[in-house]
Amino acid sequence: MRALAVEGLLIGGLCGCFVSAATVLALRALLHPAPAWTPVALALIPLASLTGALLALRRTPSRGACAALTEDATHAGGLLLVEGLPGADAWKRPAPVAAEVPVKIRRHLLKSVFALVALVVAFIVPASWFASAAPSVPRAFPDITADIRNEIEDIREEESLEPETIEELAEELKRIEAAADPSDPGTAIDAAERLRERVAALLELNSETLKRVVQDSDALARIANDPEAAEEFQKMLDESCAGSCPNGEERPGEEGECEEQGEVPGAGAPDRGRGDAEMSWTDPSELGESKYDDSAKELKPGKNAEEGKLGESISQEDPTAKGEAAKRSAAAIGGRSAGTSIKRTVAPRHRGTVKRFFETERKQP
């Protein structure tokens, strides 16, 4: 029976070590490590060992079963089974030495060593192996309220919300700070986070409302007919674009560069003079005031049309220009931006065609 109890203790200790190792690993993975639960995990080892011994004793066979097992091991021929009967003392011989119950202690010890190694490893595993062993420390309440206050100030500067709404948010933040309990920071932090979510929801709602109004033609028509609504809509557009749509005045370098690029000859649309000049006289069918100058000179070899400065040209003045404006020429005020006259140089290869065109126009009644 002692052998069975020893075997139960070994098996219980083996199970206790494995259970302790698994418990330590689970606690380190789920909770922040703390010395308080370490003795609890170690106490599982003797507790499991005692439990194993008790279970082994409860499974101990009866005295008759033990006598039969001993008789079978010693080949007593049934003497152990009948020694308890009446009259057995007359022939009873001295009891033989009881056979030892075989217990594989070496195998259990080897398993116990592995269990102890697993338990030690569970304690010495680095905390970096666990994703949640070092959870992020929650932000302090003053930091959260400072962020919300800065966000409200930004909204006030950009006028993204109505002034009444902004003041209401600021008052709500003050009430949360005043009601904060140092002994229960979690409640104050939850209230601050709810206020942050409310601010984000109001900004998103303002943006979504603007999108719906822009996409609704009926709403735009109603706004156009109502001066006050149009003014409010313009204010909403300005608030939505505040800080995200810088105007050209903030980048004079880029504006000047673009302007210079636009003045390069050949860029953009065909030159049609000033934007404020009347363009009715540019109709190509109205050639009553057109002139043809046939004073071309022969180009020298190696000279192109621009270098030769051909004299043959077509010019037409603006009939609506009066006074000094009628005297100005394209060359006098910068060529492409004139608008009071048109003068086009004709290349030599086109001279004959253009000349015949004007002669034909003059012959028509």
C-alpha positions in Angstrom: 0.0 0.0 0.0 2.9 2.3 0.7 4.1 1.6 -2.8 0.8 2.5 -4.3 0.7 5.7 -2.3 4.2 6.7 -3.5 3.2 6.1 -7.1 0.2 8.2 -6.5 2.3 11.0 -5.2 4.7 10.9 -8.1 1.9 10.9 -10.7 0.1 13.7 -8.8 3.3 15.8 -8.7 3.8 15.2 -12.4 0.3 16.4 -13.2 0.7 19.4 -10.8 3.9 20.5 -12.6 2.3 20.5 -16.0 -0.8 22.2 -14.7 1.3 24.9 -13.0 3.3 25.5 -16.1 0.2 25.8 -18.3 -1.4 28.2 -15.7 1.7 30.4 -15.5 1.9 30.7 -19.3 -1.8 31.5 -19.5 -1.5 34.2 -16.8 1.6 35.8 -18.4 -0.1 35.8 -21.8 -3.4 37.3 -20.6 -2.5 39.4 -17.6 0.4 41.7 -16.6 2.9 39.7 -14.5 2.6 40.2 -10.8 4.3 38.5 -7.9 1.0 37.9 -6.1 -0.1 34.9 -8.2 3.3 33.2 -8.3 2.9 31.3 -5.0 -0.6 30.3 -6.0 0.8 28.6 -9.2 3.5 26.9 -7.1 1.0 25.7 -4.6 -0.7 23.7 -7.3 2.2 21.2 -7.2 1.8 19.8 -3.6 -2.0 20.1 -4.0 -2.0 17.9 -7.1 0.5 15.5 -5.5 -1.8 15.0 -2.4 -4.8 14.5 -4.7 -3.0 11.8 -6.7 -2.0 10.0 -3.5 -5.6 10.0 -2.2 -6.9 8.7 -5.5 -4.3 6.0 -5.4 -5.3 4.9 -1.9 -9.0 4.9 -2.8 -8.1 2.5 -5.7 -6.2 0.1 -3.3 -7.6 -3.4 -3.7 -9.1 -5.4 -0.8 -7.1 -7.7 1.6 -8.2 -10.8 -0.2 -7.1 -9.4 -3.5 -3.7 -8.5 -2.0 -3.4 -12.0 -0.5 -4.2 -13.5 -3.9 -1.6 -11.3 -5.6 1.0 -12.2 -3.0 0.2 -15.9 -3.2 0.5 -15.8 -6.9 3.8 -14.1 -6.7 5.2 -16.5 -4.0 3.6 -19.7 -5.3 2.2 -20.5 -1.8 -0.4 -23.0 -3.1 -3.4 -21.4 -1.4 -2.1 -21.2 2.1 -2.5 -17.5 2.3 -6.1 -17.8 1.3 -7.0 -20.3 4.0 -4.9 -19.0 6.9 -7.8 -17.0 8.2 -10.1 -20.0 8.5 -10.8 -21.7 11.9 -8.2 -24.4 12.9 -5.6 -23.1 10.6 -3.2 -22.5 13.5 -2.4 -26.2 13.7 -0.8 -26.4 10.4 0.0 -22.8 9.8 3.6 -22.1 8.9 5.5 -18.9 9.4 4.2 -16.3 6.9 6.5 -15.9 4.0 8.1 -12.6 3.1 5.5 -10.4 1.3 6.3 -9.8 -2.3 7.0 -6.2 -3.3 4.5 -4.6 -5.7 6.5 -3.4 -8.7 6.5 0.4 -9.1 8.2 2.0 -12.0 9.7 4.8 -10.1 12.4 5.7 -12.7 9.9 6.3 -15.4 7.8 8.5 -13.1 10.9 10.4 -12.0 11.9 11.1 -15.6 8.4 12.5 -16.3 8.6 14.6 -13.2 11.9 16.1 -14.4 10.3 17.1 -17.7 7.4 18.6 -15.8 9.7 20.7 -13.5 11.6 21.9 -16.6 8.4 23.0 -18.2 7.4 24.8 -15.0 10.8 26.6 -14.9 10.6 27.6 -18.5 7.1 29.0 -18.0 8.5 31.4 -15.5 11.7 32.4 -17.4 10.1 32.9 -20.8 10.7 36.6 -21.8 7.7 38.8 -21.6 8.3 40.0 -25.2 7.1 36.6 -26.5 3.6 37.4 -25.4 1.7 40.0 -27.5 -0.4 41.1 -24.5 2.1 40.6 -21.7 2.8 44.4 -21.6 -0.5 46.0 -22.6 -0.4 49.7 -23.6 -0.8 52.0 -20.6 -4.0 53.9 -20.9 -3.6 57.6 -21.6 -4.0 59.9 -18.6 -7.2 61.9 -18.3 -5.4 65.3 -18.5 -3.8 64.3 -21.9 -7.2 63.3 -23.3 -8.9 66.6 -22.2 -6.0 68.6 -23.6 -6.4 67.0 -27.0 -10.1 67.6 -27.0 -9.6 71.3 -26.0 -7.1 71.8 -28.8 -9.5 70.2 -31.3 -12.3 72.5 -30.1 -10.0 75.5 -30.5 -9.1 74.4 -34.1 -12.8 74.1 -34.9 -13.4 77.6 -33.5 -10.6 79.1 -35.6 -11.8 77.3 -38.8 -15.5 78.0 -38.0 -16.3 74.4 -39.0 -19.4 74.4 -36.7 -21.9 76.9 -35.4 -20.6 79.1 -32.6 -23.4 77.9 -30.3 -22.4 74.3 -30.9 -18.7 75.1 -30.2 -19.6 76.8 -26.9 -21.7 73.8 -26.0 -18.8 71.4 -26.6 -16.5 73.6 -24.5 -19.0 73.8 -21.6 -19.4 70.0 -21.7 -15.6 69.6 -21.5 -15.5 71.9 -18.5 -18.2 69.9 -16.8 -16.4 66.6 -17.4 -13.2 68.1 -15.9 -15.0 69.4 -12.9 -16.8 66.1 -12.2 -13.6 64.0 -12.6 -12.9 61.8 -9.5 -9.2 61.1 -8.9 -10.2 57.8 -7.2 -12.2 56.7 -10.3 -10.3 57.9 -13.4 -12.0 55.4 -15.7 -15.4 57.1 -15.5 -13.9 60.5 -16.4 -11.9 59.0 -19.3 -15.0 57.3 -20.7 -16.9 60.6 -20.6 -14.1 62.4 -22.3 -13.9 59.7 -25.0 -17.7 60.0 -25.6 -17.2 63.8 -26.0 -14.4 63.2 -28.5 -16.7 60.9 -30.5 -19.5 63.5 -30.4 -17.1 66.1 -31.9 -16.1 63.8 -34.7 -19.7 62.9 -35.4 -20.7 66.6 -35.7 -17.8 67.3 -38.1 -18.8 64.3 -40.2 -22.4 65.3 -40.2 -21.5 68.8 -41.3 -19.5 67.4 -44.2 -22.2 64.9 -45.2 -24.8 67.7 -45.2 -22.7 69.8 -47.5 -22.3 66.8 -49.9 -26.0 66.2 -50.0 -26.8 69.8 -50.7 -24.3 70.0 -53.5 -25.6 66.9 -55.2 -29.3 68.0 -54.9 -30.4 70.2 -57.8 -33.6 71.2 -56.1 -31.8 72.3 -53.0 -29.4 74.4 -55.0 -32.4 76.0 -56.8 -34.0 76.9 -53.5 -30.8 78.3 -52.2 -30.4 80.4 -55.3 -33.9 82.0 -54.8 -33.3 82.7 -51.1 -30.6 85.3 -50.4 -30.2 84.3 -46.8 -29.9 80.7 -47.7 -27.4 81.5 -50.3 -25.3 83.4 -47.8 -25.5 80.5 -45.3 -24.5 78.1 -48.1 -21.5 80.3 -49.0 -20.5 80.4 -45.4 -20.8 76.6 -45.2 -18.5 76.3 -48.3 -16.0 78.6 -46.8 -16.0 76.7 -43.5 -15.6 73.3 -45.3 -12.7 74.6 -47.4 -10.9 76.4 -44.5 -7.4 75.2 -44.1 -7.6 72.7 -47.0 -8.0 75.1 -50.0 -5.2 77.7 -49.9 -5.7 80.6 -52.3 -3.2 81.8 -54.8 -2.1 84.7 -52.7 -0.4 82.3 -50.3 1.8 81.1 -53.1 2.9 84.1 -55.2 5.9 82.2 -56.6 3.8 79.5 -58.2 1.3 82.1 -59.5 3.9 84.2 -61.1 5.6 81.2 -62.7 2.3 80.0 -64.2 1.6 83.5 -65.5 5.0 83.6 -67.2 4.4 80.2 -68.8 1.0 81.3 -70.1 2.6 84.3 -71.9 5.0 82.1 -73.9 4.1 82.3 -77.7 2.3 79.2 -78.9 0.8 78.3 -75.5 -2.9 78.1 -74.9 -5.7 78.9 -77.4 -5.4 81.1 -80.5 -4.7 84.8 -79.7 -7.8 86.8 -79.9 -6.7 90.0 -78.2 -7.9 91.5 -75.0 -10.7 89.7 -73.1 -12.8 92.9 -72.9 -12.6 93.7 -76.6 -15.6 93.0 -78.9 -14.9 90.1 -81.1 -17.6 90.6 -83.7 -15.0 92.1 -86.1 -13.0 88.8 -86.1 -15.5 87.1 -88.3 -13.4 85.9 -91.3 -16.2 86.7 -93.7 -16.1 90.4 -92.9 -13.1 91.5 -95.0 -14.3 95.0 -96.0 -11.5 96.7 -94.1 -8.8 94.2 -94.8 -5.7 95.2 -96.7 -3.0 93.3 -98.5 0.5 94.6 -98.6 2.5 93.1 -101.5 5.9 94.4 -100.6 7.7 91.1 -100.0 11.4 90.8 -100.4 13.3 87.8 -101.5 14.9 85.8 -98.7 18.6 85.1 -98.8 19.8 81.5 -98.6 19.8 80.2 -95.0 17.2 82.7 -93.7 13.8 81.6 -92.5 10.6 83.6 -92.6 11.0 85.2 -89.2 14.6 86.2 -89.8 13.7 87.7 -93.2 10.8 89.8 -91.7 8.6 89.5 -94.7 6.7 92.7 -95.5 3.7 90.9 -97.0 1.0 90.8 -94.5 -2.7 91.1 -93.8 -3.9 93.7 -91.4 -7.4 94.6 -90.1 -8.3 97.2 -87.5 -11.0 97.1 -85.0 -13.9 99.2 -86.4 -15.3 99.8 -82.8 -12.1 101.3 -81.4 -12.2 105.1 -81.0 -9.6 107.8 -80.3 -6.3 106.7 -79.0 -7.3 103.0 -79.1 -7.7 103.2 -82.8 -4.1 104.4 -83.2 -2.5 101.7 -81.2 -0.9 98.8 -83.0 -0.1 95.3 -82.0 3.6 96.0 -82.0 3.2 99.1 -79.8 1.5 97.4 -76.9 3.0 93.9 -76.9 1.7 92.1 -79.9 -0.4 89.2 -78.5 -2.3 91.3 -76.0 -3.3 94.1 -78.3 -6.7 93.3 -79.7 -7.2 96.7 -81.5 -5.7 95.4 -84.8 -4.7 92.1 -86.4 -1.6 91.7 -88.5 -0.5 88.4 -89.9 2.6 87.8 -91.9 2.2 85.7 -95.0 4.9 83.2 -95.8 6.3 83.2 -99.4 4.8 79.9 -100.3 1.3 81.2 -99.4 1.7 84.6 -101.1 0.2 83.7 -104.4 -2.8 82.0 -102.8 -3.6 84.9 -100.5 -3.1 87.5 -103.2 -5.5 85.7 -105.5 -8.0 85.5 -102.7 -8.1 89.2 -102.2 -8.2 89.9 -105.9 -11.2 87.6 -106.2 -12.9 89.4 -103.3 -12.5 92.8 -105.0 -13.9 91.6 -108.3 -17.1 90.4 -106.7 -19.9 92.9 -107.0 
